[in-house]
Amino acid sequence: MIAALELPALDGLTEAQVRGAVCVWDGIALTLATAVNLGPRKKKRPGGSFDWFPRGCKRCAGQRAYKLLLTHAPACERCKTDPTCPVAVAAQRLIREGGL
């Protein structure tokens, strides 16, 4: 589910955001306690690709999860009848952790 969160364009990020030292969305410094790992991503470029490992702060990840849930739930058949949809459950967890 975390891979479904929309990230900013890699080309517009600072080196610290690409390294995961600061939030990929708002640039706030991250610690082990405040960081949310957003899963490995691949960036294609001429001659190959490279992996990067974005991280965000809990507040920003929660906000993005809320937006994701608003678009996901109405379109998801499982969400209409089953409260255990893994995308919805993961989004709700991030929303709670983000203090929203």
Sequence and secondary structure as in RCSB ss.txt:
>XXXX:A:sequence
MIAALELPALDGLTEAQVRGAVCVWDGIALTLATAVNLGPRKKKRPGGSFDWFPRGCKRCAGQRAYKLLLTHAPA
CERCKTDPTCPVAVAAQRLIREGGL
>XXXX:A:secstr
 GGGS    GGGS HHHHHTSB TTT  B  TTTEEE   EEEEETTEEEEE  EEEHHHHHHHHHHHHHHHHHH
 HHHHH TT HHHHHHHHHHHHTT 
